[in-house]
Amino acid sequence: MQLVTNEERRARLARRQALAPGHGAASVEAAAERMLCLHATDPSTIALSAWARVEGFTIAELERAMYDDRTLIKHMAMRRTLFVFPRDALGVAQAGASARVAGQERGRLVREIERSGVAADGEAWFEEAAAAVVADLGVGHERTSTELKGDLPILQSKVQSGSGKWATEMVVAPRMLTALQAAGAVVRGHNNGSWNAPRPRWSAMTAWLGEPLEVPSFEDGVAGLVERWLRVFGPGTTTDIKWWLGGTVAATKQALSRLEAVEVGLEGGSTGWLLPDDLEPEPAVEPWGAVLPGLDPTPMGWKERDWYLGDYKPQIFDSVGNAGPTIWWDGRIVGGWRQDADATVDLLWLEDVGSDARAVLEAQAARLTEWLDGVKVLPRFPSPLSKTAAPR
């Protein structure tokens, strides 16, 4: 069995994920394509992930792609997470991941509608509410959640969510929009807030795209996502791929079989997968550094992370698996970062990387401070390191 060492995996990461000098992406669309998609749960992640990969990146370029050209689309997909997808990957994501999330969200809401006494037939209620939302947005209107509630009294219904001490009463509108965006019926359109503050206006998906979304079969969707993942993140284990998809072992294995993926050995004794046309050894790259935001797709790309994370999981990831801001040297996480009171980017070291590496990363931190120009970025999921370590 072919062996892929950790060093080779880090070289693949450097080139394919547009992080090493000379291998960056030419545009924000190219950055999203190189990464398969960009995380968007925290809006600042989108911009800072692009900044790390696109020389001369500007917020105007991102807004042009997302709102004018609509070549990048925000969509809920794997693991009930919000991402920015290249437009041509949207249908595959819908079939292979989003539809599964939509079914889960719809089922949960239907049960709560019935349990809360809003309607005896939760399915019928859901169909009526969904049709009303899509009809309201389908003429090209964009509405905030608040405006939709004003337009449609059915969205003002309240349900009991959770149980015991976690029970809470909530208006149904946000839950309905979550289910409908996962179903590909509605989409986040223009943003009423700044680039790092989400205040979305909603649109019907067909109206936003200007055409119906073409969705392949479930099997084709999963295979399409796994193929893209392997080109960006491979080699990876079955566990990595299943976790990233938010799917099942059976669906993951079926996709690997359809793709005729090749099993390879990984340093440390586990096995992973590569595409059959991607087996050539990866040449080494010159040492490189990167300053990445929380939830960047690189640290979030694998479930089994020891080969680039080492023993730093308690400092970098929170208790539910969200990565905070990170700094990288030559394919490994070596620390994190946060901003001080003056919005200066301060590096938080977890190990001594040597003077040359430190100089490279400090220069990148200074460049990011200049680019942010006083804007404070507050990660939605700060790492334990960024919350407890004193800036140095």
C-alpha positions in Angstrom: 0.0 0.0 0.0 1.3 3.5 -0.9 2.4 5.5 2.2 1.6 9.2 2.5 3.7 10.8 5.2 2.7 13.7 7.3 5.3 15.8 5.5 3.6 15.0 2.2 0.2 15.8 3.6 1.4 19.2 4.7 2.9 19.9 1.3 -0.5 19.0 -0.3 -2.2 21.3 2.2 0.2 24.1 1.4 -0.4 24.0 -2.4 -4.0 22.9 -2.7 -5.4 25.2 0.0 -3.6 28.3 -1.4 -1.5 29.0 1.7 2.1 28.7 0.6 3.8 31.6 -1.2 3.4 31.3 -4.9 0.3 29.1 -4.6 -2.3 31.6 -3.6 -5.7 32.0 -5.3 -6.3 34.6 -8.0 -9.7 35.8 -6.8 -12.2 35.3 -4.0 -14.1 32.9 -6.2 -10.9 30.9 -6.9 -10.2 30.8 -3.1 -13.7 29.3 -2.5 -13.2 26.9 -5.3 -9.8 25.8 -4.0 -11.3 25.1 -0.6 -14.5 23.6 -2.0 -16.3 26.2 0.2 -15.6 28.8 2.9 -17.1 28.7 6.4 -19.7 31.4 6.9 -21.2 30.8 10.4 -19.0 33.7 11.5 -19.2 36.3 8.8 -15.7 37.6 9.5 -14.3 34.1 8.6 -15.3 34.5 5.0 -13.3 37.7 4.5 -10.3 36.6 6.6 -10.1 33.2 4.9 -10.0 35.0 1.6 -7.5 37.5 2.8 -5.1 34.7 3.7 -5.3 33.2 0.2 -5.8 36.1 -2.2 -3.1 38.8 -2.6 -4.6 42.3 -2.5 -8.0 41.0 -1.4 -10.7 43.6 -0.6 -14.1 43.5 1.0 -15.4 45.2 -2.2 -14.3 42.1 -4.2 -16.2 39.8 -1.8 -19.3 41.9 -1.9 -19.2 42.0 -5.7 -19.0 38.2 -5.9 -21.7 37.6 -3.3 -24.2 40.3 -4.1 -23.6 41.6 -7.6 -22.3 38.7 -9.7 -23.7 36.1 -7.3 -20.9 33.7 -8.1 -20.6 32.9 -4.4 -23.7 31.8 -2.6 -24.3 31.4 1.2 -26.0 28.1 1.9 -26.6 25.8 4.8 -25.1 22.4 4.2 -22.8 19.9 6.0 -23.3 19.5 9.7 -26.0 22.2 9.7 -23.3 24.8 9.1 -23.5 27.9 6.9 -21.0 28.0 4.1 -20.2 30.1 1.0 -20.2 27.9 -2.1 -19.1 28.6 -5.7 -22.3 28.8 -7.6 -21.5 25.7 -9.7 -21.1 23.6 -6.5 -24.4 24.6 -5.0 -26.6 21.8 -6.5 -24.1 19.1 -5.5 -24.1 20.5 -1.9 -27.9 20.6 -1.9 -28.2 17.0 -3.0 -25.3 15.6 -1.0 -25.7 17.4 2.4 -28.3 20.2 2.6 -31.3 18.0 1.9 -30.4 15.7 4.8 -30.2 18.8 7.1 -33.5 20.1 5.7 -35.3 16.9 6.5 -34.0 17.0 10.1 -35.0 20.6 10.6 -38.4 20.1 9.1 -39.1 17.0 11.2 -38.0 18.8 14.4 -40.1 21.9 13.7 -43.2 19.8 12.8 -43.0 17.9 16.1 -42.7 21.2 18.0 -45.6 22.7 16.2 -47.8 19.8 17.2 -46.4 19.5 20.7 -46.9 23.3 21.3 -50.5 23.2 20.2 -50.0 25.5 17.2 -51.5 23.0 14.8 -52.7 19.4 15.1 -51.2 18.6 11.7 -47.7 19.9 11.8 -46.9 18.8 8.2 -49.9 20.7 6.8 -48.9 23.8 8.9 -45.3 23.6 7.6 -46.5 23.3 3.9 -48.8 26.3 4.4 -46.0 28.4 6.0 -43.4 27.4 3.5 -45.6 28.3 0.5 -46.4 31.7 2.1 -42.7 32.5 2.6 -41.7 31.4 -0.9 -44.6 33.3 -2.4 -43.7 36.5 -0.5 -40.1 36.3 -1.6 -40.7 34.8 -5.0 -41.5 38.1 -6.8 -37.9 39.3 -6.2 -38.5 40.9 -2.9 -35.9 40.7 -0.2 -37.1 40.6 3.4 -35.5 40.5 6.8 -36.8 37.9 9.3 -38.6 40.7 11.1 -40.2 42.0 7.9 -41.4 38.5 7.0 -43.0 38.1 10.4 -44.9 41.4 9.7 -45.9 40.2 6.2 -47.0 36.7 7.3 -48.8 36.3 10.7 -48.3 32.5 10.5 -44.6 33.1 11.2 -45.5 34.8 14.5 -46.5 31.5 16.0 -44.5 30.4 19.0 -43.2 26.9 19.9 -41.7 25.3 22.9 -38.2 24.1 22.1 -36.0 21.9 24.2 -36.9 20.3 27.5 -36.3 20.6 31.2 -34.1 23.6 32.2 -33.3 24.0 28.5 -36.9 24.6 27.5 -37.6 27.9 25.9 -40.4 29.5 23.9 -39.4 31.0 20.6 -41.0 32.6 17.6 -41.1 30.2 14.7 -39.8 32.5 11.9 -36.0 31.9 12.4 -36.6 28.1 12.6 -38.7 28.2 9.5 -36.0 30.1 7.6 -33.4 27.6 8.7 -35.4 24.7 7.4 -36.2 26.5 4.1 -32.6 27.5 3.4 -31.4 24.0 4.0 -34.1 22.9 1.5 -32.8 25.3 -1.1 -36.1 27.2 -1.2 -34.7 30.5 0.2 -31.3 32.1 0.4 -29.5 34.8 2.3 -29.4 37.8 0.0 -28.0 41.3 0.7 -26.7 42.0 4.2 -28.0 45.0 6.1 -25.0 44.9 8.4 -21.3 45.4 7.9 -19.0 42.7 6.5 -18.4 41.3 9.9 -22.0 41.6 11.3 -24.8 39.4 9.8 -28.1 41.0 9.2 -29.4 39.1 6.2 -32.2 39.9 3.9 -33.8 36.8 2.5 -34.7 36.0 -1.1 -36.3 33.0 -2.8 -33.5 30.9 -4.2 -34.8 30.9 -7.8 -35.2 34.7 -7.7 -31.7 35.2 -6.3 -30.1 32.9 -8.9 -32.3 34.0 -11.8 -33.0 30.4 -12.6 -34.1 27.2 -10.8 -31.4 25.4 -8.8 -30.5 22.2 -10.6 -30.1 19.4 -8.0 -28.7 15.9 -8.9 -29.5 12.7 -7.2 -28.5 12.1 -3.6 -25.9 9.5 -4.7 -24.4 11.9 -7.3 -24.4 14.7 -4.7 -22.5 12.8 -2.1 -20.0 11.5 -4.7 -19.6 15.0 -6.0 -18.8 16.4 -2.5 -16.5 13.5 -1.6 -14.6 13.9 -4.9 -14.1 17.7 -4.3 -13.1 17.0 -0.7 -10.4 14.5 -1.7 -8.9 16.9 -4.2 -8.7 19.6 -1.5 -8.1 17.7 1.7 -7.0 14.2 0.6 -5.7 11.9 1.8 -8.2 11.5 4.6 -9.7 8.7 6.5 -13.3 7.4 6.2 -13.9 9.0 9.6 -12.7 12.4 8.3 -14.9 12.3 5.3 -18.0 11.1 7.2 -17.6 13.8 9.8 -17.0 16.6 7.2 -20.1 15.5 5.3 -22.2 15.2 8.4 -23.5 12.0 6.8 -23.4 8.3 7.3 -20.7 5.7 7.0 -22.7 3.8 4.4 -23.2 6.9 2.2 -19.5 7.7 2.6 -18.3 4.2 1.6 -20.7 4.1 -1.3 -19.3 7.4 -2.7 -15.7 6.2 -2.3 -16.6 3.0 -4.2 -18.3 5.0 -7.0 -15.2 7.2 -7.3 -12.9 4.1 -7.3 -10.9 5.8 -4.5 -7.6 4.2 -3.6 -6.7 3.2 -0.1 -3.3 4.5 1.1 -1.3 4.2 4.2 -0.9 7.2 6.5 1.9 7.9 8.9 1.0 6.6 12.3 -0.6 3.4 11.0 -4.1 4.5 9.9 -5.4 4.3 6.3 -6.9 7.0 4.1 -8.2 7.6 0.6 -7.0 9.4 -2.6 -8.6 9.7 -6.0 -7.2 7.3 -8.6 -5.8 10.1 -10.7 -4.1 11.8 -7.7 -1.6 9.3 -6.5 1.7 11.0 -7.6 3.9 12.0 -4.7 3.6 15.7 -3.7 6.9 17.6 -3.9 8.0 19.4 -0.8 7.4 23.1 -0.4 9.5 25.9 1.1 8.6 26.6 4.8 5.6 28.9 5.0 3.4 30.6 7.5 -0.3 31.6 7.7 -2.5 33.5 10.0 -6.0 32.1 9.7 -9.4 33.1 11.3 -11.6 31.0 13.6 -13.5 28.3 11.6 -11.2 28.6 8.6 -11.8 25.6 6.4 -8.2 24.3 6.8 -8.3 23.5 10.5 -11.9 22.4 10.1 -11.2 20.1 7.2 -10.5 16.8 9.1 -11.8 15.0 12.1 -8.5 13.3 12.9 -6.1 16.2 13.3 -3.0 15.0 15.1 -0.8 15.3 12.0 -1.2 19.1 12.0 -2.6 19.9 15.4 -0.4 17.7 17.7 -1.3 18.1 21.4 -2.9 21.5 21.0 -6.6 20.5 20.7 -7.5 21.8 24.2 -6.0 25.2 23.4 -7.3 25.6 19.8 -10.7 23.9 19.7 -13.7 24.5 22.0 -15.7 21.7 23.6 -18.0 21.2 20.6 -15.2 21.2 18.0 -15.0 24.7 16.7 -11.5 26.0 15.8 -10.5 29.4 17.0 -8.0 31.7 15.2 -4.8 29.9 14.4 -1.2 30.5 13.3 0.6 27.9 11.1 4.2 27.2 10.4 5.1 24.7 7.6 1.8 22.8 7.8 1.3 22.7 11.5 -0.7 24.8 14.0 1.8 26.5 16.3 -0.4 29.0 18.1 -3.3 31.4 17.8 -4.1 35.1 17.8 -6.4 37.8 19.0 -6.7 41.5 18.8 -5.8 43.9 21.6 -7.7 46.9 22.7 -6.3 48.9 19.8 -7.2 46.2 17.2 -3.6 45.1 16.8 -3.2 41.4 16.0 -1.3 39.7 18.7 0.2 36.3 18.2 -0.2 33.7 21.0 2.6 31.1 20.7 2.2 27.5 21.7 5.9 26.6 20.9 9.2 28.1 20.0 9.3 28.1 16.1 12.6 29.8 15.8 13.5 33.4 14.8 13.0 33.0 11.1 9.5 31.6 11.4 8.6 34.1 14.1 9.6 36.9 11.8 7.4 35.6 9.0 4.4 35.3 11.1 4.8 38.6 12.9 5.1 40.3 9.5 1.8 38.6 8.5 0.2 39.7 11.8 1.3 43.3 11.1 -0.1 43.1 7.6 -3.5 41.8 8.9 -3.5 44.6 11.5 -3.0 47.2 8.7 -5.7 45.5 6.5 -8.3 45.5 9.3 -7.6 49.2 9.8 -9.0 49.4 13.3 -11.9 46.9 12.8 -12.3 44.6 15.7 -13.1 41.0 14.8 -14.8 39.0 17.6 -14.8 35.3 16.8 -18.1 33.7 17.5 -16.3 30.7 18.9 -13.1 32.0 20.5 -10.5 29.4 21.3 -9.5 28.6 24.9 -6.1 30.0 24.1 -7.4 33.3 22.8 -9.6 33.7 25.9 -7.0 32.9 28.5 -3.5 33.7 27.2 -2.0 37.1 27.6 -1.0 38.7 24.3 2.8 38.7 23.7 
